[in-house]
Amino acid sequence: MLTVLLFITPHGSKASVEGPVTGAEMIALVRAAALAQGLEVTPKIDARRVFYTCGSTLNVTPRDRRWRTVSVSCQGDDGWQVSVRTDGAIAVPSNMAQQDRGAGSVEVSGVAPSGMIPVVVYDKSLNAGDILRAEDLRLLKVPQSEIRGSFGAIKDLLGRELTRPVTRNDIVRARHLEPRYILQPGDIVRVVNRLGAIQIESEAVVLTPARLGETLTVRNRGTGAPLRVRADGGKIVTLIAKIRN
């Protein structure tokens, strides 16, 4: 049975291992450090590999918030550092983490962080042009600092098309997806021109696609004049300016 003594600090984890560090010990170190933070990772390293001897303390420190790369370094005169790749962190229930910590394979002290928010992530690697289905996605808790541009509901993403390749556990971002336009070329819209208390309306044909709140170009159906307008929702746009030829 492998026993690794791991001590959690605000800046990472410290461990003590006797003799040359093996791949199995490296895996145990990284998994224990992540588990102490309420996370699960799968290190991509050969368990049979033999690393260096460390006569001092081993530091285990994630290089990013998703734990995709973890640094394992030896302090002191024997100093060395190894980068370990993983599939990314997955949040685990606190009761499961406590059970795993007490299983006897790894001794860990530490607490799980707060401020984890559920967002939609990819459950498999996908390619540009793939259409998202329910089985491609799942929810994962991530630090609140990483939720910008993400989605909180799987149903909001069904049927959306990817513009780039993605890998498992990547957070689904708006920039990964084909834009969802509310207006397309050829649509007929109502142009609203407000002049103080007076409101003038006319019909126009959409010339360029637009999302909600974006500016676009339309052509007045009566005069043929091109107009710069703003998409306000539905088939209503607000006049910004007439475009001079």
Buried (B, 14 or more C-beta within 10 A) or exposed (E): EEEBBBBBEEEBBBBEBEEEBBBBBBBBBBBBBBBBBBBBBBBEBEEEEEBEEBEEBBBBBBEEEBBBBBBBBBBEEEEBEBEBBBBBBBBBEEEEBEEBBEEEBBBBEBEBEEEBBBBBBBBEEBEEEBEBEEEBBBBBBBBEEBBEEBBEEBEEBEEBBBEEEBEBBBBBBEEBBEBEBBBEBEBEBEBBBEEEEEEEEBEBBBBEBBEEEBBBBBBBEEEEBBBBBBBBEEBBBEBEEEEEE
